[in-house]
Structure formats: C-alpha cells, structure tokens
Amino acid sequence: MMHFPGVTTHNFFKGPLDVSALKEALGRVVSNNPGLAGRIRSVDESLEVHYEGKIGADFHVRPLPPDLEAELEAMHSEKIAQKPLAWELMVEKLGIANTGPGPKQIDIDGTLCCATYLQGARISTVSLSVSHLLGDGATKMMTLTAWDKEFLEPGSTTPFSGREAVEATDAFVKAGYSDWEQAAMKTFYPKIYDLHAQQRKVTDYNMVVVRIREATMQKLKQLELQTAEKGTIISAQDALIAWLGNVLKSKWFSFTVDLRGRMKGLELNTKGNAFMTWYGSPAEGVGKFTALDVRRCIKDRGTNCETALTDALLTGLRDGIDVNSWVKLQHPPNFGGEFWKQLRAIGFGSLPFLFRINYHVVYQPQKGEYIMFHFGLVDKKARLLQQAWKELGEECVSVVSGAELLKCMGSDSSDSDSV
C-alpha cells in the first residue's frame, strides 16, 4: 500500500451545498473515528497511528473560478478517456487536496483524511481522500457514506468496527490454502511484485484509458453466455476479466476481493485494508480464458491457485493481469443537493509507480458508463488493447506513454525509474 495513492473521489453536484453543514458532518464522522485525524509514525519497523502534534482531518473550501468551472463542466467521461493527463492536470490546477502515497504521510504529519469543497456559479464539487495506509477503497467509501448520512441526519452514524478482525479473517481464509500456496503468495507479493516494479522504467510502459458503455459490458457477458451451459451465472465483470486476459494473452490473473461480509466476525463497516488478492489461470490455456475461470476462483475462495502462482513466480509481472473494481463499493452522496457524477483522479504522485505494474482498475462515474485504467503495458500490448476496445465499439480510448507522463509532470527521463 506504500506506493498506492490516497483513495480519492470527486463528487459533482448541480448548484451549491451547505458548507457549514458539510464541515460539521465531517467533524462528527472524524470524532467517531479518530484514526482519520491521526498521523502515521514509524515505530520499531512498523507503522502506528499517533495523535500528538498537528492532527486533524483537513477541510478546504475554495471558490471555483468561472474559466475552470467551464472546463470542469466539459470534463465528461469521454474526454477523460481521450485526454487522461488533462484531467489529472485539471485536478492539480483546482488545488484539490489528496493524502498522496504513503511516503507523504509517514513521520511528516501528512494528513490521513482530507476534503475539498469547490463552489462555482452552476456546479459544486466535494472531494474526499483517505490514506491507503489507513484503509482500502471500502474504508474510503464507508467514510463518504457516513459523512453523507451525518449531513442528512446528524448523530445517525456509529464508529467503524476495528481492524483487529482483519488479520484473523485473512489467516482463516488462507488456512484453506496449501503450505506451498501460502508460501508462494508471500514470496510473490510484495517481494517479487515490488522487485519487478522497481526494476521497470516508466518510459518502457504505457497506460490505456477507456470509457466503457453499459451496453458493451453486457455484450461481453452475452458473448460468454453463448458458449456456457444453460443456467450458468456470471457477472459482466467476470466476462470483462476473461476478455482482458484473452486480448493480452495472459497466463494468470488476480483480482482484489473485499472480505467484509464474506466471513463471520468481519463486519461490513470494518475499517482497514480488509481485502485479499485471489489468483487464477485459464483452465484451457493461454488465450482461452472464460468467465467461469473467474467464477471458479471466487467459489474456491482463491485456493487451488498453484498454476497461477507458479507462472507469477517465474515471470513476475510480465504475463499476468491484476484487476480491481470499485463499482460495488461506490456510494453516490446526496449532501442535500442534486448529485451529478463521481470521478476519480489517480494523482501524479502515484502514476509513475502504477505505470510500472500490470494493474487494471474500473469504476462507474454515473449510471450507464464506466472508466477503466490499464497500466503497465508495453507498446505492442497497449496498441493491441486500444484496437480491441475499438472493435467492441468503444472509440473513447487512448494510449499514454511513460514519456508523455514524465513530460507532463516536468520530469527528466533520466529519473524514469524512480517514483
């Protein structure tokens, strides 16, 4: 989690919101969950949340200048997919606060939670960022949900469940793995994973960004069902992973699983990084992925992963895809206003790291469409994936090179192998 960005969402509304009520509601959430106001300290080779010095969750209120408001209104999903760096620059230009990656928080009083409210003549935005060291995407969305509830009904929320049960649940799930699988998982992530990522150069890799319409997601699902047995149950996201694996000719796949609610004792409102990465491989071989490969992995709770982990150990990040979905976690807040859409920006502090890992993440800005980021692709695979999306009918898809990223950030290419 050290290099991953703070989990940040930007929520757009038509018209203004009650700023005082927003601030007071966030204050009640932080009071219920003081970890959001703490600071990370390194203690004996571990990290702890401390409460001395300058603590608190920052709440920024800024005007939205007319010219930037017009630009923001025009920043639709299609444009974000076609000009993703322009979107990242827009967020920087607006001065929206982000906790940033881990190194920006440890021992330097970096905030673990911050919010920014921008008010224009026609629209307003509420952005919330929560440190990935403090919790995962679900923790961030729980914070946003609690903030929304406190706004609508003061005093209606309770503290999140403690993270004490996370490690116990993780150990319980892994007890179903063989000794070899457990050892292989520990060896691959984070040891081999980080080693390969740090050895890669940003300029050797690309990012592909695409706007996906709901019709395309359903098309992928129907294509899978055409060859499956009658009565087979799969999701559109199962089909998406299988399609992606086939396009990129991956030997193995992995995806992030939220453990909350899956295991007894781990409440839905548990804070922390309460997720696991489950590994699988196509039963019929490379280029023959099906959604059932993904469904089988879910049914087995990540066990029976020896083939996938063997390939991962042998080839590192080269021949696999790591997929994450925010869709089921997302909460569109109300805050007493007219909600428009919810967007994500990755942040320039984390993009150089993400460019070097085979990571694919999808979220839903608003009903009927998705935005997906594909990181860590060499030139040939990036162009191959871009063309595959176009063949599915998605024209709003772009390839951004590592060199373009560094130029946009004002970095010299000689620093391309550093975060």
URURGI-V534962 format. One record per pair of residues at least 12 apart in sequence whose ideal C-beta (glycine too) atoms are under 8 Angstrom apart, sorted by the first residue. I is the first residue (numbers start at 1). J is the second residue. D is the distance in Angstrom with one decimal. If there is no record, write none. Layout:
i=I j=J d=D
i=I j=J d=D
//
This chain:
i=1 j=102 d=6.4
i=1 j=132 d=4.6
i=1 j=133 d=5.7
i=1 j=273 d=6.2
i=2 j=101 d=6.8
i=2 j=102 d=3.9
i=2 j=103 d=6.9
i=2 j=133 d=7.5
i=3 j=101 d=5.3
i=3 j=102 d=6.8
i=3 j=197 d=8.0
i=3 j=350 d=6.5
i=3 j=353 d=4.2
i=3 j=419 d=6.0
i=4 j=101 d=6.4
i=4 j=102 d=7.7
i=4 j=132 d=4.6
i=4 j=350 d=6.3
i=4 j=353 d=7.7
i=5 j=98 d=6.9
i=5 j=100 d=6.7
i=5 j=101 d=5.8
i=5 j=132 d=7.0
i=5 j=346 d=5.8
i=5 j=347 d=4.5
i=5 j=349 d=6.5
i=5 j=350 d=3.7
i=6 j=98 d=5.1
i=6 j=99 d=3.2
i=6 j=100 d=5.7
i=6 j=101 d=7.4
i=6 j=129 d=4.3
i=6 j=130 d=6.3
i=6 j=131 d=5.3
i=6 j=132 d=6.1
i=6 j=347 d=7.4
i=7 j=129 d=6.9
i=7 j=130 d=5.2
i=7 j=131 d=7.9
i=7 j=132 d=6.0
i=7 j=135 d=7.7
i=7 j=136 d=7.2
i=7 j=137 d=5.1
i=7 j=139 d=7.5
i=7 j=140 d=3.8
i=8 j=96 d=7.9
i=8 j=98 d=5.2
i=8 j=99 d=7.6
i=8 j=127 d=6.3
i=8 j=128 d=6.9
i=8 j=129 d=3.9
i=8 j=130 d=7.8
i=8 j=140 d=7.8
i=8 j=344 d=6.9
i=8 j=345 d=6.7
i=8 j=347 d=7.1
i=9 j=127 d=6.9
i=9 j=128 d=6.1
i=9 j=140 d=7.3
i=9 j=141 d=8.0
i=9 j=144 d=6.8
i=9 j=330 d=7.8
i=9 j=342 d=5.5
i=9 j=343 d=7.2
i=9 j=344 d=5.9
i=10 j=91 d=7.2
i=10 j=96 d=6.8
i=10 j=125 d=5.7
i=10 j=126 d=7.8
i=10 j=127 d=4.6
i=10 j=342 d=7.0
i=10 j=343 d=4.7
i=10 j=344 d=7.2
i=10 j=345 d=6.7
i=11 j=125 d=6.5
i=11 j=126 d=4.7
i=11 j=127 d=7.1
i=11 j=128 d=7.7
i=11 j=144 d=7.9
i=11 j=332 d=7.4
i=11 j=333 d=5.5
i=11 j=335 d=7.8
i=11 j=339 d=6.9
i=11 j=341 d=7.8
i=11 j=342 d=5.2
i=12 j=72 d=7.8
i=12 j=123 d=6.1
i=12 j=124 d=7.8
i=12 j=125 d=5.4
i=12 j=339 d=7.6
i=12 j=340 d=4.1
i=12 j=341 d=5.0
i=12 j=342 d=7.4
i=12 j=343 d=7.1
i=13 j=123 d=6.5
i=13 j=124 d=4.9
i=13 j=125 d=7.1
i=13 j=126 d=7.2
i=13 j=335 d=7.0
i=13 j=337 d=4.3
i=13 j=338 d=5.9
i=13 j=339 d=5.9
i=13 j=340 d=5.9
i=14 j=122 d=7.2
i=14 j=123 d=6.1
i=14 j=337 d=7.2
i=14 j=338 d=4.2
i=14 j=340 d=5.6
i=15 j=122 d=7.3
i=15 j=123 d=7.3
i=15 j=124 d=6.8
i=15 j=337 d=6.1
i=15 j=338 d=6.1
i=16 j=119 d=5.7
i=16 j=124 d=5.3
i=16 j=337 d=7.5
i=17 j=117 d=7.2
i=17 j=119 d=7.8
i=17 j=124 d=5.4
i=17 j=126 d=6.9
i=17 j=335 d=5.3
i=17 j=336 d=6.6
i=17 j=337 d=4.9
i=18 j=151 d=8.0
i=18 j=335 d=7.9
i=18 j=336 d=6.2
i=19 j=61 d=5.8
i=19 j=117 d=6.0
i=19 j=119 d=7.4
i=21 j=151 d=5.8
i=21 j=336 d=7.2
i=22 j=59 d=7.8
i=22 j=115 d=7.9
i=22 j=117 d=6.1
i=22 j=126 d=6.9
i=22 j=151 d=6.5
i=22 j=335 d=6.6
i=23 j=59 d=5.3
i=23 j=61 d=7.9
i=24 j=154 d=7.5
i=25 j=147 d=5.6
i=25 j=150 d=3.9
i=25 j=151 d=4.1
i=25 j=154 d=7.0
i=26 j=57 d=6.8
i=26 j=59 d=6.0
i=26 j=115 d=5.9
i=26 j=147 d=5.4
i=26 j=150 d=7.6
i=28 j=150 d=4.8
i=28 j=154 d=6.7
i=28 j=155 d=7.1
i=28 j=157 d=7.3
i=29 j=143 d=6.4
i=29 j=146 d=4.7
i=29 j=147 d=5.1
i=29 j=150 d=5.6
i=29 j=157 d=6.6
i=30 j=56 d=7.6
i=30 j=57 d=4.9
i=30 j=113 d=7.0
i=32 j=146 d=7.4
i=32 j=157 d=6.2
i=32 j=158 d=6.6
i=32 j=159 d=4.5
i=32 j=160 d=7.7
i=33 j=143 d=7.5
i=33 j=146 d=7.8
i=33 j=159 d=5.7
i=33 j=160 d=5.4
i=33 j=271 d=6.9
i=34 j=51 d=7.0
i=35 j=49 d=5.2
i=35 j=112 d=7.1
i=35 j=134 d=6.1
i=35 j=271 d=7.0
i=36 j=57 d=5.1
i=36 j=112 d=6.0
i=36 j=113 d=4.0
i=36 j=130 d=7.2
i=36 j=134 d=7.3
i=36 j=143 d=6.8
i=37 j=51 d=7.3
i=37 j=55 d=5.0
i=37 j=56 d=5.0
i=37 j=57 d=5.3
i=37 j=112 d=7.6
i=37 j=113 d=7.2
i=38 j=50 d=6.1
i=38 j=51 d=5.3
i=38 j=55 d=6.1
i=38 j=112 d=6.1
i=39 j=51 d=7.5
i=39 j=52 d=7.9
i=39 j=53 d=6.5
i=39 j=54 d=7.6
i=39 j=55 d=6.0
i=39 j=105 d=7.5
i=39 j=109 d=5.2
i=39 j=110 d=7.2
i=39 j=111 d=7.9
i=39 j=112 d=7.1
i=40 j=102 d=7.8
i=40 j=105 d=4.8
i=40 j=106 d=4.9
i=40 j=107 d=7.3
i=40 j=110 d=7.2
i=40 j=112 d=6.9
i=40 j=131 d=7.5
i=40 j=133 d=5.8
i=40 j=134 d=8.0
i=41 j=106 d=7.4
i=41 j=107 d=6.0
i=42 j=106 d=5.7
i=42 j=107 d=5.6
i=47 j=106 d=6.7
i=47 j=133 d=6.5
i=49 j=112 d=7.5
i=49 j=134 d=7.3
i=53 j=109 d=5.9
i=54 j=109 d=5.2
i=56 j=111 d=7.5
i=57 j=111 d=6.6
i=57 j=112 d=7.4
i=57 j=113 d=4.0
i=57 j=114 d=6.2
i=57 j=115 d=7.2
i=58 j=97 d=6.1
i=58 j=111 d=5.1
i=58 j=113 d=7.8
i=58 j=114 d=4.1
i=58 j=115 d=7.2
i=59 j=114 d=7.4
i=59 j=115 d=5.0
i=59 j=116 d=8.0
i=59 j=117 d=7.5
i=60 j=95 d=7.6
i=60 j=97 d=5.5
i=60 j=114 d=7.2
i=60 j=115 d=7.0
i=60 j=116 d=4.5
i=60 j=117 d=7.0
i=61 j=116 d=7.9
i=61 j=117 d=4.9
i=61 j=119 d=7.6
i=62 j=94 d=7.7
i=62 j=95 d=6.2
i=62 j=116 d=6.8
i=62 j=117 d=7.3
i=62 j=118 d=5.5
i=62 j=119 d=7.8
i=63 j=118 d=7.4
i=63 j=119 d=6.1
i=63 j=120 d=7.6
i=64 j=94 d=7.5
i=64 j=118 d=4.3
i=64 j=119 d=5.8
i=64 j=120 d=3.4
i=64 j=123 d=7.4
i=64 j=124 d=7.4
i=64 j=125 d=7.3
i=65 j=120 d=7.8
i=66 j=120 d=7.3
i=66 j=121 d=6.7
i=68 j=90 d=7.8
i=68 j=93 d=6.7
i=68 j=94 d=6.3
i=68 j=120 d=7.9
i=69 j=120 d=3.7
i=69 j=121 d=6.5
i=69 j=122 d=6.6
i=69 j=123 d=6.4
i=71 j=90 d=6.4
i=72 j=90 d=6.8
i=72 j=94 d=7.5
i=72 j=120 d=7.6
i=72 j=123 d=6.9
i=72 j=125 d=7.4
i=73 j=122 d=7.1
i=73 j=123 d=6.3
i=75 j=87 d=6.1
i=75 j=90 d=6.2
i=75 j=343 d=7.8
i=77 j=211 d=4.6
i=77 j=341 d=8.0
i=77 j=365 d=5.1
i=77 j=366 d=7.8
i=77 j=369 d=5.4
i=77 j=371 d=5.7
i=77 j=396 d=7.4
i=78 j=211 d=5.3
i=78 j=396 d=4.4
i=80 j=209 d=7.1
i=80 j=211 d=7.2
i=80 j=343 d=7.1
i=80 j=371 d=6.1
i=81 j=209 d=5.0
i=81 j=210 d=5.4
i=81 j=211 d=3.9
i=81 j=371 d=6.2
i=81 j=396 d=4.3
i=81 j=397 d=6.0
i=81 j=398 d=6.2
i=82 j=396 d=5.5
i=82 j=397 d=7.7
i=82 j=398 d=5.2
i=83 j=398 d=7.1
i=84 j=207 d=7.1
i=84 j=209 d=4.4
i=84 j=373 d=7.8
i=84 j=398 d=6.5
i=84 j=400 d=6.0
i=85 j=400 d=6.1
i=85 j=404 d=6.8
i=85 j=405 d=6.9
i=85 j=408 d=4.8
i=87 j=343 d=7.8
i=87 j=345 d=6.3
i=88 j=345 d=5.6
i=88 j=346 d=6.7
i=88 j=347 d=7.2
i=88 j=348 d=6.2
i=88 j=351 d=7.3
i=88 j=408 d=7.6
i=89 j=408 d=6.9
i=91 j=345 d=4.2
i=91 j=347 d=7.7
i=92 j=348 d=6.8
i=94 j=116 d=8.0
i=94 j=118 d=6.3
i=95 j=116 d=7.4
i=96 j=116 d=4.6
i=96 j=118 d=7.4
i=96 j=125 d=7.9
i=96 j=127 d=4.8
i=96 j=345 d=7.8
i=97 j=111 d=7.7
i=97 j=114 d=4.2
i=97 j=115 d=7.4
i=97 j=116 d=5.0
i=97 j=127 d=7.3
i=97 j=129 d=6.3
i=98 j=114 d=7.3
i=98 j=129 d=4.7
i=98 j=345 d=7.9
i=98 j=347 d=5.3
i=98 j=349 d=7.5
i=99 j=111 d=5.9
i=99 j=112 d=6.2
i=99 j=113 d=7.1
i=99 j=114 d=6.1
i=99 j=129 d=4.8
i=99 j=130 d=6.7
i=99 j=131 d=4.4
i=99 j=132 d=8.0
i=100 j=347 d=6.7
i=100 j=349 d=4.6
i=100 j=350 d=7.5
i=101 j=132 d=7.5
i=101 j=347 d=7.9
i=101 j=349 d=5.3
i=101 j=350 d=5.1
i=101 j=353 d=7.3
i=101 j=419 d=7.6
i=102 j=131 d=7.6
i=102 j=132 d=7.0
i=102 j=133 d=5.2
i=104 j=349 d=6.7
i=105 j=131 d=5.7
i=105 j=133 d=6.2
i=106 j=133 d=7.7
i=110 j=131 d=7.8
i=111 j=131 d=7.8
i=112 j=130 d=6.9
i=112 j=131 d=4.2
i=112 j=133 d=7.3
i=112 j=134 d=4.8
i=113 j=128 d=7.7
i=113 j=129 d=7.0
i=113 j=130 d=5.2
i=113 j=131 d=7.0
i=113 j=134 d=7.5
i=113 j=143 d=6.9
i=114 j=128 d=7.8
i=114 j=129 d=5.2
i=115 j=127 d=6.5
i=115 j=128 d=5.0
i=115 j=129 d=7.5
i=123 j=340 d=7.1
i=124 j=337 d=7.3
i=126 j=333 d=7.0
i=126 j=335 d=6.4
i=128 j=140 d=7.0
i=128 j=143 d=6.6
i=128 j=144 d=5.3
i=128 j=147 d=7.1
i=130 j=143 d=5.6
i=132 j=273 d=7.5
i=134 j=271 d=7.5
i=134 j=272 d=7.8
i=135 j=163 d=8.0
i=135 j=271 d=5.2
i=135 j=272 d=5.4
i=135 j=273 d=6.2
i=136 j=258 d=7.6
i=136 j=272 d=7.3
i=136 j=273 d=4.6
i=136 j=274 d=6.5
i=136 j=275 d=5.4
i=137 j=326 d=5.8
i=137 j=329 d=5.3
i=138 j=258 d=5.3
i=138 j=260 d=6.3
i=138 j=274 d=6.8
i=138 j=275 d=7.5
i=138 j=329 d=5.3
i=139 j=160 d=7.6
i=139 j=271 d=5.0
i=139 j=272 d=6.5
i=139 j=273 d=7.6
i=139 j=274 d=7.8
i=141 j=329 d=4.8
i=141 j=330 d=6.4
i=141 j=331 d=5.1
i=142 j=160 d=6.1
i=142 j=269 d=5.7
i=142 j=271 d=7.0
i=144 j=331 d=5.4
i=144 j=333 d=6.0
i=145 j=331 d=4.6
i=145 j=333 d=7.6
i=146 j=160 d=7.8
i=147 j=333 d=7.2
i=148 j=331 d=7.0
i=148 j=333 d=4.1
i=148 j=334 d=5.7
i=148 j=335 d=6.1
i=151 j=334 d=7.6
i=151 j=335 d=5.2
i=151 j=336 d=6.4
i=152 j=334 d=6.3
i=152 j=335 d=7.9
i=152 j=336 d=6.7
i=160 j=269 d=5.0
i=160 j=270 d=6.8
i=160 j=271 d=4.1
i=161 j=267 d=4.2
i=161 j=269 d=5.3
i=161 j=270 d=4.4
i=161 j=271 d=6.9
i=162 j=270 d=7.4
i=162 j=271 d=7.2
i=163 j=270 d=6.6
i=163 j=271 d=5.5
i=163 j=272 d=3.2
i=163 j=274 d=7.4
i=165 j=265 d=5.2
i=165 j=266 d=5.1
i=165 j=267 d=7.6
i=165 j=270 d=6.3
i=166 j=259 d=7.6
i=166 j=266 d=7.0
i=166 j=270 d=6.5
i=166 j=272 d=4.8
i=166 j=273 d=7.1
i=166 j=274 d=4.7
i=168 j=265 d=7.0
i=169 j=259 d=5.5
i=169 j=263 d=4.7
i=169 j=265 d=6.5
i=169 j=266 d=4.5
i=169 j=274 d=7.3
i=170 j=259 d=7.2
i=170 j=276 d=6.5
i=172 j=263 d=6.4
i=173 j=259 d=6.9
i=173 j=263 d=6.8
i=173 j=276 d=6.3
i=173 j=301 d=6.0
i=173 j=302 d=7.2
i=176 j=301 d=6.3
i=176 j=303 d=5.0
i=177 j=302 d=7.4
i=177 j=303 d=5.5
i=177 j=305 d=7.6
i=178 j=303 d=7.9
i=178 j=306 d=7.3
i=180 j=306 d=6.6
i=181 j=303 d=7.0
i=181 j=305 d=5.8
i=181 j=306 d=6.0
i=181 j=309 d=6.4
i=184 j=306 d=7.5
i=184 j=309 d=4.1
i=184 j=310 d=7.5
i=184 j=312 d=7.8
i=184 j=313 d=6.1
i=185 j=277 d=8.0
i=185 j=279 d=7.6
i=185 j=305 d=8.0
i=185 j=309 d=6.6
i=187 j=313 d=6.5
i=188 j=309 d=6.3
i=188 j=312 d=5.0
i=188 j=313 d=5.8
i=189 j=277 d=6.5
i=192 j=312 d=7.6
i=192 j=313 d=6.6
i=192 j=316 d=5.8
i=193 j=316 d=7.6
i=193 j=317 d=6.9
i=193 j=357 d=7.5
i=195 j=316 d=7.6
i=196 j=316 d=3.9
i=196 j=317 d=4.7
i=196 j=318 d=7.9
i=197 j=317 d=6.8
i=197 j=353 d=6.9
i=197 j=356 d=4.8
i=197 j=357 d=5.0
i=198 j=356 d=7.7
i=198 j=417 d=7.6
i=199 j=417 d=7.7
i=200 j=317 d=7.8
i=200 j=356 d=4.0
i=200 j=376 d=7.7
i=200 j=417 d=7.3
i=201 j=356 d=7.7
i=201 j=402 d=7.3
i=201 j=416 d=4.8
i=201 j=417 d=4.7
i=202 j=352 d=5.1
i=202 j=355 d=5.0
i=202 j=356 d=6.3
i=202 j=402 d=3.8
i=202 j=405 d=6.6
i=202 j=406 d=6.2
i=202 j=416 d=4.2
i=202 j=417 d=6.9
i=203 j=401 d=7.4
i=203 j=402 d=4.3
i=203 j=403 d=5.1
i=203 j=406 d=7.0
i=203 j=413 d=5.7
i=203 j=416 d=4.6
i=204 j=378 d=6.7
i=204 j=402 d=6.6
i=205 j=355 d=4.9
i=205 j=356 d=6.0
i=205 j=375 d=7.5
i=205 j=376 d=5.4
i=205 j=377 d=6.3
i=205 j=378 d=6.5
i=205 j=402 d=5.2
i=206 j=355 d=7.5
i=206 j=377 d=4.9
i=206 j=378 d=7.2
i=206 j=379 d=6.4
i=206 j=382 d=3.9
i=206 j=399 d=5.4
i=206 j=400 d=6.3
i=206 j=401 d=5.2
i=206 j=402 d=6.7
i=207 j=351 d=7.7
i=207 j=354 d=7.5
i=207 j=355 d=6.0
i=207 j=373 d=6.4
i=207 j=374 d=6.7
i=207 j=375 d=5.3
i=207 j=377 d=7.5
i=207 j=382 d=7.9
i=207 j=399 d=7.4
i=207 j=400 d=4.6
i=207 j=405 d=7.4
i=208 j=373 d=7.6
i=208 j=374 d=4.1
i=208 j=377 d=6.2
i=208 j=382 d=5.4
i=208 j=385 d=5.2
i=208 j=386 d=5.7
i=208 j=389 d=7.8
i=208 j=397 d=6.7
i=208 j=398 d=7.1
i=208 j=399 d=5.4
i=208 j=400 d=7.7
i=209 j=371 d=6.9
i=209 j=372 d=7.2
i=209 j=373 d=5.6
i=209 j=374 d=7.4
i=209 j=397 d=7.0
i=209 j=398 d=5.5
i=209 j=400 d=7.0
i=210 j=371 d=7.3
i=210 j=372 d=5.3
i=210 j=374 d=7.6
i=210 j=386 d=8.0
i=210 j=389 d=5.0
i=210 j=394 d=5.6
i=210 j=396 d=6.7
i=210 j=397 d=4.0
i=210 j=398 d=7.9
i=211 j=369 d=6.2
i=211 j=370 d=7.4
i=211 j=371 d=5.8
i=211 j=394 d=6.7
i=211 j=396 d=4.0
i=211 j=397 d=7.4
i=212 j=362 d=7.4
i=212 j=369 d=6.7
i=212 j=370 d=4.3
i=212 j=371 d=7.3
i=212 j=372 d=5.9
i=212 j=389 d=7.9
i=212 j=394 d=6.0
i=213 j=368 d=6.8
i=213 j=369 d=5.6
i=213 j=370 d=7.9
i=213 j=393 d=7.9
i=213 j=394 d=7.1
i=214 j=367 d=7.8
i=214 j=368 d=4.8
i=214 j=369 d=6.6
i=214 j=370 d=7.7
i=216 j=392 d=5.4
i=216 j=393 d=6.2
i=216 j=394 d=5.9
i=217 j=236 d=4.2
i=217 j=237 d=7.8
i=217 j=239 d=7.7
i=217 j=240 d=6.7
i=217 j=370 d=6.9
i=218 j=236 d=6.2
i=219 j=392 d=6.9
i=220 j=236 d=6.3
i=220 j=239 d=4.1
i=220 j=240 d=5.7
i=220 j=243 d=5.3
i=220 j=392 d=7.6
i=221 j=234 d=6.6
i=221 j=235 d=7.3
i=221 j=236 d=4.4
i=221 j=238 d=7.9
i=221 j=239 d=4.5
i=221 j=291 d=7.6
i=223 j=239 d=7.1
i=223 j=243 d=7.9
i=224 j=238 d=7.4
i=224 j=239 d=4.5
i=224 j=242 d=6.6
i=224 j=290 d=6.4
i=224 j=291 d=4.4
i=227 j=290 d=7.4
i=228 j=290 d=7.5
i=228 j=291 d=7.5
i=228 j=292 d=6.7
i=232 j=292 d=7.1
i=233 j=295 d=7.6
i=234 j=291 d=4.1
i=234 j=292 d=6.9
i=234 j=294 d=7.7
i=234 j=295 d=5.7
i=235 j=291 d=7.7
i=237 j=325 d=5.6
i=237 j=327 d=7.2
i=237 j=362 d=7.6
i=238 j=291 d=3.8
i=238 j=292 d=7.9
i=238 j=294 d=4.3
i=238 j=295 d=5.6
i=239 j=291 d=4.6
i=240 j=323 d=7.9
i=240 j=362 d=7.3
i=241 j=253 d=6.0
i=241 j=255 d=6.5
i=241 j=289 d=7.6
i=241 j=291 d=7.5
i=241 j=294 d=5.0
i=241 j=321 d=7.4
i=241 j=323 d=5.2
i=242 j=282 d=8.0
i=242 j=289 d=4.1
i=242 j=290 d=5.4
i=242 j=291 d=4.8
i=242 j=293 d=6.4
i=242 j=294 d=6.2
i=243 j=289 d=7.6
i=244 j=321 d=5.9
i=244 j=323 d=7.0
i=244 j=360 d=6.4
i=244 j=374 d=7.9
i=244 j=385 d=7.9
i=245 j=282 d=6.6
i=245 j=289 d=3.9
i=245 j=321 d=5.8
i=246 j=287 d=5.6
i=246 j=288 d=7.3
i=246 j=289 d=4.9
i=247 j=384 d=6.6
i=247 j=385 d=5.8
i=247 j=388 d=4.6
i=248 j=321 d=6.2
i=248 j=377 d=7.8
i=248 j=381 d=5.7
i=248 j=384 d=7.4
i=248 j=385 d=6.6
i=249 j=286 d=5.6
i=249 j=287 d=5.6
i=250 j=286 d=7.3
i=250 j=289 d=7.5
i=250 j=319 d=6.0
i=250 j=320 d=5.6
i=250 j=321 d=4.8
i=251 j=281 d=6.5
i=251 j=286 d=5.7
i=251 j=308 d=7.9
i=251 j=311 d=4.4
i=251 j=315 d=7.1
i=251 j=319 d=4.2
i=251 j=320 d=6.5
i=252 j=279 d=6.3
i=252 j=280 d=6.9
i=252 j=281 d=4.6
i=252 j=307 d=7.4
i=252 j=308 d=3.8
i=252 j=309 d=7.7
i=252 j=311 d=4.7
i=252 j=312 d=5.7
i=252 j=319 d=6.9
i=252 j=320 d=4.6
i=252 j=321 d=8.0
i=253 j=279 d=7.4
i=253 j=280 d=5.6
i=253 j=281 d=7.1
i=253 j=289 d=7.5
i=253 j=293 d=7.6
i=253 j=294 d=7.3
i=253 j=308 d=7.3
i=253 j=320 d=6.4
i=253 j=321 d=5.1
i=253 j=322 d=7.7
i=253 j=323 d=6.6
i=254 j=277 d=5.1
i=254 j=278 d=6.5
i=254 j=279 d=4.8
i=254 j=280 d=7.5
i=254 j=308 d=7.4
i=254 j=312 d=7.9
i=254 j=320 d=6.6
i=254 j=321 d=7.4
i=254 j=322 d=4.8
i=254 j=323 d=7.2
i=255 j=277 d=7.2
i=255 j=278 d=6.2
i=255 j=294 d=7.4
i=255 j=297 d=7.8
i=255 j=322 d=7.3
i=255 j=323 d=4.5
i=255 j=324 d=6.7
i=255 j=325 d=7.6
i=256 j=275 d=5.3
i=256 j=276 d=7.7
i=256 j=277 d=6.0
i=256 j=322 d=8.0
i=256 j=323 d=7.6
i=256 j=324 d=4.4
i=256 j=325 d=7.6
i=257 j=275 d=6.1
i=257 j=276 d=5.2
i=257 j=277 d=7.4
i=257 j=278 d=5.4
i=257 j=298 d=7.7
i=257 j=302 d=7.2
i=258 j=274 d=6.7
i=258 j=275 d=5.4
i=258 j=328 d=7.9
i=258 j=329 d=7.1
i=259 j=274 d=5.1
i=259 j=275 d=6.3
i=259 j=276 d=6.1
i=260 j=274 d=5.5
i=276 j=302 d=6.5
i=277 j=302 d=7.9
i=277 j=322 d=7.3
i=278 j=297 d=5.4
i=278 j=298 d=7.4
i=278 j=301 d=7.2
i=278 j=302 d=3.3
i=278 j=305 d=7.2
i=279 j=297 d=7.4
i=279 j=302 d=6.6
i=279 j=305 d=4.1
i=279 j=308 d=4.0
i=279 j=309 d=5.6
i=279 j=312 d=6.8
i=280 j=293 d=5.7
i=280 j=294 d=6.7
i=280 j=296 d=6.9
i=280 j=297 d=3.7
i=280 j=302 d=8.0
i=280 j=305 d=6.3
i=280 j=308 d=5.4
i=281 j=293 d=7.2
i=281 j=305 d=7.9
i=281 j=307 d=4.7
i=281 j=308 d=4.2
i=281 j=311 d=6.8
i=283 j=296 d=7.5
i=308 j=320 d=7.7
i=317 j=357 d=6.0
i=317 j=358 d=4.8
i=317 j=376 d=6.5
i=318 j=358 d=7.8
i=320 j=358 d=6.0
i=321 j=358 d=5.8
i=321 j=360 d=5.9
i=322 j=357 d=7.1
i=322 j=358 d=5.8
i=322 j=359 d=5.1
i=322 j=360 d=6.8
i=323 j=360 d=4.8
i=323 j=361 d=7.5
i=323 j=362 d=7.9
i=324 j=359 d=7.2
i=324 j=360 d=7.1
i=324 j=361 d=4.5
i=324 j=362 d=7.7
i=325 j=361 d=7.2
i=325 j=362 d=5.2
i=325 j=363 d=7.6
i=326 j=344 d=7.5
i=326 j=361 d=6.8
i=326 j=362 d=6.9
i=326 j=363 d=3.9
i=326 j=364 d=7.5
i=327 j=362 d=6.5
i=327 j=363 d=6.3
i=327 j=364 d=5.0
i=327 j=370 d=7.2
i=330 j=342 d=6.4
i=330 j=363 d=6.6
i=330 j=364 d=6.0
i=340 j=366 d=7.4
i=341 j=365 d=4.8
i=341 j=366 d=4.3
i=342 j=363 d=7.9
i=342 j=364 d=7.7
i=342 j=365 d=6.0
i=342 j=366 d=7.2
i=343 j=365 d=5.6
i=343 j=371 d=7.9
i=344 j=363 d=5.6
i=344 j=371 d=7.5
i=346 j=373 d=7.1
i=348 j=408 d=7.9
i=348 j=409 d=5.3
i=351 j=405 d=5.9
i=351 j=409 d=7.8
i=352 j=402 d=7.9
i=352 j=405 d=6.9
i=352 j=406 d=7.6
i=352 j=409 d=7.8
i=352 j=411 d=7.9
i=352 j=416 d=7.7
i=352 j=418 d=7.5
i=352 j=419 d=5.3
i=353 j=419 d=4.8
i=354 j=373 d=7.8
i=354 j=375 d=4.6
i=354 j=376 d=7.5
i=355 j=375 d=5.8
i=355 j=376 d=6.6
i=355 j=402 d=5.2
i=355 j=405 d=6.3
i=356 j=375 d=7.9
i=356 j=376 d=6.1
i=357 j=375 d=6.1
i=357 j=376 d=4.9
i=358 j=375 d=7.0
i=358 j=376 d=4.1
i=358 j=377 d=7.6
i=359 j=373 d=7.8
i=359 j=375 d=4.6
i=359 j=376 d=6.1
i=360 j=372 d=6.7
i=360 j=373 d=7.0
i=360 j=374 d=5.0
i=360 j=375 d=7.1
i=361 j=373 d=5.3
i=379 j=401 d=7.8
i=382 j=399 d=4.8
i=383 j=399 d=6.5
i=386 j=398 d=7.4
i=386 j=399 d=5.3
i=402 j=416 d=6.5
//
